[in-house]
Amino acid sequence: ASLVRPLVIFDFDWSLINENSDTWVIEQLRQELDLMHHMRDLHENDPACRASWTLLMDCMMQKLHEVGVTSSELEACLREVPYFADMFEVVRWSKSQGCELAIVSDANEVFIKTILAHHELLDIFGEIHTNFADYADCGAGALRVRPYVPVDQPHSCERCPSNMCKGAIVQRMLSSRSATTPVIYIGDGSGDF
């Protein structure tokens, strides 16, 4: 009989890294402009941004671009995000032991891939499930962040934010594996339960 490979699934913010990657870039870039105040104002006063963290982050990435933050600056900032060195070692060790590794996160693909690539971890993860992101205007524009679950195709879980149900993602991942696949899930928030 063939050995079933364990599946190790990580959340990203506050689990694999020691920070919220979304707020990290807002706090670190153009500090003299107090963009966190702008973000709080949007969150409090714009009903769409209050209802969707992903939309709020899309608006904030556009704001960063408006104030002159380039993709290079944004990615340099991400490479400085605090991280758990021991967790990175767990990732490497798990891979060396034959585990499959995946990320299920409410961050976005540019942030996650930039940080993982900087720490030579990107190729270790076979699956990354997160919000979509890319730079507008062939890379010269603002980073645009879009929800993992399209707004016009909402999921039915009432415990999760509208952009992503981590439970549904994990169930979908498990449906393509053996029923005896051992699963380890590492996360920090209520959406991770």
Accessible surface in RSA format (square Angstrom, percent):
REM  Atomic radii and reference values for relative SASA: ProtOr
REM  Chains: A
REM  Algorithm: Lee & Richards
REM  Probe-radius: 1.40
REM  Slices: 20
REM RES _ NUM      All-atoms   Total-Side   Main-Chain    Non-polar    All polar
REM                ABS   REL    ABS   REL    ABS   REL    ABS   REL    ABS   REL
RES ALA A   1   159.15 146.3  65.07 100.4  94.09 214.0  82.59 116.3  76.57 202.8
RES SER A   2   107.17  90.6  77.39 103.3  29.78  68.6  52.99 112.8  54.18  75.9
RES LEU A   3   165.79  92.3 141.08 100.9  24.71  62.1 145.38 102.1  20.41  54.9
RES VAL A   4    50.69  33.4  39.06  35.4  11.63  28.0  43.85  38.1   6.84  18.6
RES ARG A   5   110.76  46.5 104.93  53.5   5.82  13.9  50.75  69.4  60.01  36.4
RES PRO A   6    38.39  28.0  38.39  35.0   0.00   0.0  38.39  31.7   0.00   0.0
RES LEU A   7     0.73   0.4   0.73   0.5   0.00   0.0   0.73   0.5   0.00   0.0
RES VAL A   8     3.78   2.5   3.78   3.4   0.00   0.0   3.78   3.3   0.00   0.0
RES ILE A   9     0.00   0.0   0.00   0.0   0.00   0.0   0.00   0.0   0.00   0.0
RES PHE A  10     0.00   0.0   0.00   0.0   0.00   0.0   0.00   0.0   0.00   0.0
RES ASP A  11     7.64   5.4   7.64   7.6   0.00   0.0   0.00   0.0   7.64   7.6
RES PHE A  12     0.01   0.0   0.01   0.0   0.00   0.0   0.01   0.0   0.00   0.0
RES ASP A  13    20.91  14.6  19.81  19.7   1.09   2.6  11.90  28.0   9.01   9.0
RES TRP A  14   117.38  47.1 104.98  50.8  12.40  29.1  93.52  49.9  23.86  38.7
RES SER A  15     8.98   7.6   0.98   1.3   8.00  18.4   6.20  13.2   2.79   3.9
RES LEU A  16     0.00   0.0   0.00   0.0   0.00   0.0   0.00   0.0   0.00   0.0
RES ILE A  17     0.00   0.0   0.00   0.0   0.00   0.0   0.00   0.0   0.00   0.0
RES ASN A  18    57.13  39.4  53.66  51.9   3.47   8.4   0.00   0.0  57.13  55.2
RES GLU A  19    26.84  15.4  26.84  20.3   0.00   0.0   0.00   0.0  26.84  21.9
RES ASN A  20    34.49  23.8  34.49  33.3   0.00   0.0   3.23   7.8  31.26  30.2
RES SER A  21     0.00   0.0   0.00   0.0   0.00   0.0   0.00   0.0   0.00   0.0
RES ASP A  22     6.56   4.6   6.56   6.5   0.00   0.0   0.00   0.0   6.56   6.5
RES THR A  23    18.85  13.4  18.85  19.1   0.00   0.0  12.76  17.1   6.09   9.2
RES TRP A  24    31.14  12.5  31.14  15.1   0.00   0.0  31.14  16.6   0.00   0.0
RES VAL A  25     0.00   0.0   0.00   0.0   0.00   0.0   0.00   0.0   0.00   0.0
RES ILE A  26     2.22   1.3   0.00   0.0   2.22   5.3   0.00   0.0   2.22   6.0
RES GLU A  27    71.87  41.3  60.95  46.1  10.92  26.0  20.58  39.8  51.28  41.9
RES GLN A  28    67.19  37.6  51.79  37.8  15.40  36.7   6.39  13.6  60.80  46.1
RES LEU A  29    17.60   9.8  16.71  12.0   0.90   2.3  17.47  12.3   0.14   0.4
RES ARG A  30    60.02  25.2  52.27  26.6   7.75  18.5  13.30  18.2  46.73  28.3
RES GLN A  31   113.48  63.5  92.93  67.9  20.55  48.9  35.75  76.1  77.73  59.0
RES GLU A  32   138.48  79.5  96.72  73.2  41.76  99.4  71.30 137.9  67.18  54.9
RES LEU A  33    85.42  47.6  63.10  45.1  22.32  56.1  67.16  47.2  18.27  49.2
RES ASP A  34    76.86  53.8  69.85  69.5   7.01  16.6  33.82  79.6  43.05  42.9
RES LEU A  35     5.47   3.0   3.35   2.4   2.12   5.3   3.35   2.4   2.12   5.7
RES MET A  36    34.33  17.8  33.79  22.4   0.54   1.3  33.79  28.7   0.54   0.7
RES HIS A  37   109.33  59.8 109.26  75.9   0.08   0.2  69.57  71.7  39.76  46.3
RES HIS A  38    58.40  31.9  56.05  39.0   2.35   6.0  37.63  38.8  20.77  24.2
RES MET A  39    10.24   5.3  10.24   6.8   0.00   0.0  10.24   8.7   0.00   0.0
RES ARG A  40   113.90  47.8 111.99  57.1   1.91   4.6  56.04  76.6  57.86  35.1
RES ASP A  41    66.62  46.7  63.27  63.0   3.35   7.9   9.24  21.8  57.38  57.2
RES LEU A  42    35.56  19.8  34.02  24.3   1.53   3.9  35.56  25.0   0.00   0.0
RES HIS A  43    69.33  37.9  69.33  48.2   0.00   0.0  41.67  42.9  27.67  32.2
RES GLU A  44   112.87  64.8  97.00  73.4  15.87  37.8  34.90  67.5  77.97  63.7
RES ASN A  45   102.02  70.4  75.01  72.5  27.01  65.0  31.17  75.0  70.85  68.5
RES ASP A  46    46.50  32.6  44.04  43.8   2.46   5.8  10.22  24.0  36.29  36.2
RES PRO A  47    90.30  65.8  85.61  78.0   4.69  17.1  86.22  71.2   4.08  25.3
RES ALA A  48    50.29  46.2  39.35  60.7  10.95  24.9  47.86  67.4   2.43   6.4
RES CYS A  49     0.64   0.5   0.55   0.6   0.09   0.2   0.00   0.0   0.64   0.7
RES ARG A  50   120.71  50.7 103.79  52.9  16.92  40.3  46.23  63.2  74.48  45.1
RES ALA A  51    83.95  77.2  48.85  75.4  35.10  79.8  60.03  84.5  23.92  63.4
RES SER A  52    27.33  23.1  23.56  31.4   3.78   8.7  19.12  40.7   8.22  11.5
RES TRP A  53    83.81  33.6  73.21  35.4  10.60  24.9  70.28  37.5  13.53  21.9
RES THR A  54     3.42   2.4   1.37   1.4   2.05   4.9   2.74   3.7   0.68   1.0
RES LEU A  55    67.02  37.3  63.51  45.4   3.50   8.8  66.32  46.6   0.70   1.9
RES LEU A  56     0.51   0.3   0.51   0.4   0.00   0.0   0.51   0.4   0.00   0.0
RES MET A  57     3.55   1.8   3.55   2.3   0.00   0.0   3.55   3.0   0.00   0.0
RES ASP A  58     7.97   5.6   7.97   7.9   0.00   0.0   1.05   2.5   6.92   6.9
RES CYS A  59    35.94  27.2  30.48  34.0   5.45  12.8   6.88  17.4  29.06  31.3
RES MET A  60     0.00   0.0   0.00   0.0   0.00   0.0   0.00   0.0   0.00   0.0
RES MET A  61     4.09   2.1   1.63   1.1   2.46   5.9   1.37   1.2   2.71   3.6
RES GLN A  62    55.89  31.3  54.95  40.2   0.94   2.2  11.06  23.5  44.84  34.0
RES LYS A  63    54.76  26.7  54.25  33.3   0.51   1.2  13.21  11.9  41.55  44.3
RES LEU A  64     3.80   2.1   3.80   2.7   0.00   0.0   3.80   2.7   0.00   0.0
RES HIS A  65    74.44  40.7  65.88  45.8   8.56  21.9  39.73  40.9  34.72  40.4
RES GLU A  66   127.18  73.0  89.86  68.0  37.32  88.9  42.83  82.8  84.36  68.9
RES VAL A  67    40.37  26.6  18.52  16.8  21.85  52.6  27.10  23.5  13.27  36.0
RES GLY A  68    40.96  50.5   0.00   N/A  40.96  50.5  32.86  90.2   8.10  18.1
RES VAL A  69     8.06   5.3   1.98   1.8   6.09  14.7   2.02   1.8   6.04  16.4
RES THR A  70    74.10  52.7  67.54  68.5   6.56  15.6  70.25  94.4   3.86   5.8
RES SER A  71    36.64  31.0  27.82  37.1   8.82  20.3   5.03  10.7  31.61  44.3
RES SER A  72    79.27  67.0  71.65  95.6   7.62  17.5  40.28  85.8  38.98  54.6
RES GLU A  73    59.86  34.4  54.43  41.2   5.43  12.9  36.39  70.4  23.47  19.2
RES LEU A  74     7.55   4.2   7.55   5.4   0.00   0.0   7.55   5.3   0.00   0.0
RES GLU A  75    44.43  25.5  44.43  33.6   0.00   0.0   1.15   2.2  43.28  35.3
RES ALA A  76    43.35  39.9  40.58  62.6   2.77   6.3  41.54  58.5   1.81   4.8
RES CYS A  77    13.42  10.2   5.40   6.0   8.02  18.8  10.05  25.5   3.37   3.6
RES LEU A  78     0.08   0.0   0.00   0.0   0.08   0.2   0.00   0.0   0.08   0.2
RES ARG A  79    86.38  36.3  79.89  40.7   6.49  15.4  15.53  21.2  70.84  42.9
RES GLU A  80   127.47  73.2 110.25  83.4  17.22  41.0  39.70  76.8  87.77  71.7
RES VAL A  81     2.38   1.6   0.04   0.0   2.34   5.6   0.04   0.0   2.34   6.3
RES PRO A  82    49.73  36.2  40.00  36.5   9.73  35.4  49.73  41.1   0.00   0.0
RES TYR A  83    92.58  43.2  71.80  40.9  20.78  54.1  30.50  22.9  62.08  76.5
RES PHE A  84    72.76  36.4  68.34  42.3   4.42  11.5  72.76  44.1   0.00   0.0
RES ALA A  85    59.08  54.3  53.80  83.0   5.28  12.0  54.53  76.8   4.55  12.0
RES ASP A  86   113.83  79.7 111.20 110.7   2.63   6.2  32.49  76.5  81.34  81.1
RES MET A  87    36.13  18.7  36.13  23.9   0.00   0.0  10.51   8.9  25.62  33.9
RES PHE A  88     4.84   2.4   4.84   3.0   0.00   0.0   4.84   2.9   0.00   0.0
RES GLU A  89    99.74  57.3  98.23  74.3   1.51   3.6  44.92  86.9  54.82  44.8
RES VAL A  90    59.26  39.0  57.27  51.8   1.99   4.8  59.04  51.3   0.22   0.6
RES VAL A  91     0.00   0.0   0.00   0.0   0.00   0.0   0.00   0.0   0.00   0.0
RES ARG A  92    86.73  36.4  81.30  41.4   5.42  12.9  42.43  58.0  44.30  26.8
RES TRP A  93   156.91  63.0 151.99  73.6   4.92  11.5 136.87  73.0  20.03  32.5
RES SER A  94     5.57   4.7   5.57   7.4   0.00   0.0   0.00   0.0   5.57   7.8
RES LYS A  95    83.65  40.8  74.66  45.8   8.98  21.4  47.22  42.5  36.43  38.8
RES SER A  96    82.20  69.5  42.39  56.6  39.81  91.7  49.87 106.2  32.33  45.3
RES GLN A  97   104.34  58.3  73.08  53.4  31.26  74.4  14.44  30.7  89.90  68.2
RES GLY A  98    31.38  38.7   0.00   N/A  31.38  38.7  30.40  83.4   0.99   2.2
RES CYS A  99    11.40   8.6  11.40  12.7   0.00   0.0   0.00   0.0  11.40  12.3
RES GLU A 100    48.64  27.9  46.44  35.1   2.20   5.2  12.33  23.8  36.31  29.6
RES LEU A 101     3.20   1.8   0.00   0.0   3.20   8.0   0.00   0.0   3.20   8.6
RES ALA A 102     0.59   0.5   0.59   0.9   0.00   0.0   0.59   0.8   0.00   0.0
RES ILE A 103     0.00   0.0   0.00   0.0   0.00   0.0   0.00   0.0   0.00   0.0
RES VAL A 104     0.00   0.0   0.00   0.0   0.00   0.0   0.00   0.0   0.00   0.0
RES SER A 105     0.87   0.7   0.87   1.2   0.00   0.0   0.00   0.0   0.87   1.2
RES ASP A 106    43.54  30.5  38.46  38.3   5.08  12.0  22.37  52.7  21.17  21.1
RES ALA A 107     2.48   2.3   0.00   0.0   2.48   5.6   0.91   1.3   1.57   4.1
RES ASN A 108     1.83   1.3   1.83   1.8   0.00   0.0   0.53   1.3   1.31   1.3
RES GLU A 109    40.27  23.1  40.27  30.5   0.00   0.0   8.06  15.6  32.21  26.3
RES VAL A 110    22.75  15.0  19.39  17.6   3.37   8.1  22.75  19.8   0.00   0.0
RES PHE A 111     0.48   0.2   0.48   0.3   0.00   0.0   0.48   0.3   0.00   0.0
RES ILE A 112     0.00   0.0   0.00   0.0   0.00   0.0   0.00   0.0   0.00   0.0
RES LYS A 113    88.47  43.2  87.99  54.0   0.48   1.1  42.80  38.5  45.67  48.6
RES THR A 114    19.33  13.7  11.73  11.9   7.60  18.1  10.38  13.9   8.95  13.5
RES ILE A 115     0.02   0.0   0.02   0.0   0.00   0.0   0.02   0.0   0.00   0.0
RES LEU A 116     0.00   0.0   0.00   0.0   0.00   0.0   0.00   0.0   0.00   0.0
RES ALA A 117    52.51  48.3  36.51  56.3  16.01  36.4  39.61  55.8  12.91  34.2
RES HIS A 118    87.75  48.0  61.11  42.5  26.64  68.1  44.87  46.2  42.88  49.9
RES HIS A 119    26.24  14.3  19.67  13.7   6.57  16.8  12.73  13.1  13.51  15.7
RES GLU A 120   150.94  86.7 127.73  96.6  23.21  55.3  49.76  96.2 101.18  82.6
RES LEU A 121     0.02   0.0   0.00   0.0   0.02   0.1   0.02   0.0   0.00   0.0
RES LEU A 122    54.39  30.3  50.45  36.1   3.94   9.9  50.45  35.4   3.94  10.6
RES ASP A 123   141.23  98.9 111.48 111.0  29.75  70.3  42.19  99.3  99.04  98.8
RES ILE A 124    27.22  15.5  26.04  19.4   1.18   2.8  26.52  19.1   0.70   1.9
RES PHE A 125    14.67   7.3   0.00   0.0  14.67  38.2   0.01   0.0  14.65  41.9
RES GLY A 126    69.66  85.9   0.00   N/A  69.66  85.9  39.09 107.3  30.57  68.5
RES GLU A 127    51.44  29.5  44.47  33.6   6.97  16.6  34.17  66.1  17.27  14.1
RES ILE A 128    42.89  24.4  12.54   9.3  30.35  73.2  12.54   9.0  30.35  82.4
RES HIS A 129    30.60  16.7  30.47  21.2   0.12   0.3  26.27  27.1   4.33   5.0
RES THR A 130     6.22   4.4   3.10   3.1   3.13   7.5   3.10   4.2   3.13   4.7
RES ASN A 131     1.95   1.3   1.89   1.8   0.06   0.1   0.00   0.0   1.95   1.9
RES PHE A 132    83.26  41.7  83.18  51.5   0.09   0.2  83.26  50.5   0.00   0.0
RES ALA A 133     4.86   4.5   0.00   0.0   4.86  11.1   0.00   0.0   4.86  12.9
RES ASP A 134    72.10  50.5  70.33  70.0   1.77   4.2  30.02  70.6  42.08  42.0
RES TYR A 135    43.60  20.4  27.29  15.5  16.31  42.4  27.29  20.5  16.31  20.1
RES ALA A 136    33.87  31.1  24.07  37.1   9.80  22.3  33.87  47.7   0.00   0.0
RES ASP A 137   112.03  78.5  87.55  87.1  24.47  57.9  28.62  67.4  83.41  83.2
RES CYS A 138   142.49 107.8  94.55 105.5  47.94 112.7  45.27 114.7  97.23 104.8
RES GLY A 139    33.27  41.0   0.00   N/A  33.27  41.0  21.99  60.4  11.28  25.3
RES ALA A 140    80.42  73.9  53.29  82.2  27.13  61.7  63.85  89.9  16.56  43.9
RES GLY A 141     7.11   8.8   0.00   N/A   7.11   8.8   2.43   6.7   4.68  10.5
RES ALA A 142    10.93  10.0   7.49  11.6   3.44   7.8   9.13  12.9   1.80   4.8
RES LEU A 143     4.09   2.3   0.86   0.6   3.23   8.1   0.86   0.6   3.23   8.7
RES ARG A 144    90.56  38.0  90.56  46.2   0.00   0.0  17.55  24.0  73.01  44.2
RES VAL A 145     8.57   5.6   2.94   2.7   5.63  13.6   2.94   2.6   5.63  15.3
RES ARG A 146   104.06  43.7 103.83  52.9   0.22   0.5  60.48  82.7  43.58  26.4
RES PRO A 147    32.00  23.3  27.98  25.5   4.02  14.6  27.98  23.1   4.02  25.0
RES TYR A 148    37.53  17.5  29.19  16.6   8.34  21.7  21.51  16.2  16.02  19.8
RES VAL A 149    25.09  16.5  23.02  20.8   2.07   5.0  23.89  20.8   1.19   3.2
RES PRO A 150    58.11  42.4  53.19  48.5   4.92  17.9  57.92  47.8   0.19   1.2
RES VAL A 151   129.91  85.5 109.08  98.7  20.83  50.2 115.58 100.4  14.32  38.9
RES ASP A 152   119.50  83.7  86.77  86.4  32.73  77.4  48.34 113.8  71.16  71.0
RES GLN A 153   114.66  64.1 101.87  74.4  12.79  30.4  36.28  77.2  78.37  59.4
RES PRO A 154    97.95  71.4  74.43  67.9  23.52  85.5  75.34  62.2  22.61 140.5
RES HIS A 155    45.04  24.6  20.71  14.4  24.33  62.2  29.72  30.6  15.32  17.8
RES SER A 156   112.42  95.0  83.17 111.0  29.25  67.4  55.15 117.4  57.27  80.2
RES CYS A 157    40.46  30.6  23.63  26.4  16.83  39.6  18.24  46.2  22.23  24.0
RES GLU A 158   176.37 101.3 137.27 103.8  39.10  93.1  56.99 110.2 119.37  97.5
RES ARG A 159   199.34  83.7 167.25  85.3  32.09  76.4  77.21 105.5 122.14  74.0
RES CYS A 160    23.26  17.6   9.59  10.7  13.66  32.1   1.08   2.7  22.17  23.9
RES PRO A 161    69.14  50.4  55.35  50.5  13.80  50.1  68.35  56.4   0.79   4.9
RES SER A 162    69.47  58.7  54.76  73.1  14.71  33.9  46.02  98.0  23.45  32.9
RES ASN A 163     7.55   5.2   6.09   5.9   1.46   3.5   3.27   7.9   4.29   4.1
RES MET A 164     3.17   1.6   1.89   1.2   1.29   3.1   1.51   1.3   1.67   2.2
RES CYS A 165    10.92   8.3  10.08  11.2   0.84   2.0   0.74   1.9  10.18  11.0
RES LYS A 166    21.88  10.7  21.72  13.3   0.16   0.4  12.38  11.1   9.50  10.1
RES GLY A 167    41.04  50.6   0.00   N/A  41.04  50.6  37.33 102.4   3.72   8.3
RES ALA A 168    47.92  44.1  37.14  57.3  10.78  24.5  43.46  61.2   4.47  11.8
RES ILE A 169     2.98   1.7   2.98   2.2   0.00   0.0   2.98   2.1   0.00   0.0
RES VAL A 170    21.00  13.8  21.00  19.0   0.00   0.0  21.00  18.2   0.00   0.0
RES GLN A 171   119.00  66.5 115.56  84.5   3.44   8.2  42.20  89.8  76.80  58.2
RES ARG A 172   125.31  52.6 117.26  59.8   8.05  19.2  71.64  97.9  53.67  32.5
RES MET A 173     7.59   3.9   2.60   1.7   4.99  11.9   7.58   6.4   0.01   0.0
RES LEU A 174    50.22  28.0  43.94  31.4   6.28  15.8  44.08  31.0   6.14  16.5
RES SER A 175    93.82  79.3  52.53  70.1  41.29  95.1  50.48 107.5  43.34  60.7
RES SER A 176    92.37  78.1  52.93  70.6  39.44  90.9  52.43 111.6  39.94  56.0
RES ARG A 177    49.62  20.8  27.13  13.8  22.49  53.5  23.43  32.0  26.20  15.9
RES SER A 178    58.22  49.2  34.23  45.7  23.98  55.2  35.21  75.0  23.01  32.2
RES ALA A 179   113.97 104.8  65.91 101.7  48.06 109.3  78.10 110.0  35.87  95.0
RES THR A 180    99.92  71.1  80.29  81.4  19.63  46.8  81.96 110.1  17.95  27.1
RES THR A 181    16.94  12.0   3.57   3.6  13.37  31.9   1.50   2.0  15.44  23.3
RES PRO A 182    66.42  48.4  54.46  49.6  11.96  43.5  66.42  54.8   0.00   0.0
RES VAL A 183    58.49  38.5  25.41  23.0  33.07  79.7  25.41  22.1  33.07  89.7
RES ILE A 184    91.79  52.2  88.03  65.6   3.75   9.0  91.79  66.1   0.00   0.0
RES TYR A 185    65.32  30.5  35.82  20.4  29.50  76.8  35.82  26.9  29.50  36.4
RES ILE A 186    45.01  25.6  42.17  31.4   2.85   6.9  45.01  32.4   0.00   0.0
RES GLY A 187    32.57  40.2   0.00   N/A  32.57  40.2   0.72   2.0  31.85  71.3
RES ASP A 188    74.42  52.1  41.96  41.8  32.46  76.8  24.74  58.2  49.69  49.6
RES GLY A 189    25.59  31.6   0.00   N/A  25.59  31.6  25.59  70.2   0.00   0.0
RES SER A 190   102.37  86.5  81.13 108.3  21.24  48.9  47.66 101.5  54.71  76.6
RES GLY A 191    27.74  34.2   0.00   N/A  27.74  34.2  18.35  50.4   9.39  21.0
RES ASP A 192    21.10  14.8   4.39   4.4  16.71  39.5   4.15   9.8  16.95  16.9
RES PHE A 193   180.57  90.3 131.30  81.3  49.28 128.2 163.06  98.9  17.51  50.1
END  Absolute sums over single chains surface
CHAIN  1 A    10060.7       7930.1       2130.6       5598.9       4461.8
END  Absolute sums over all chains
TOTAL         10060.7       7930.1       2130.6       5598.9       4461.8
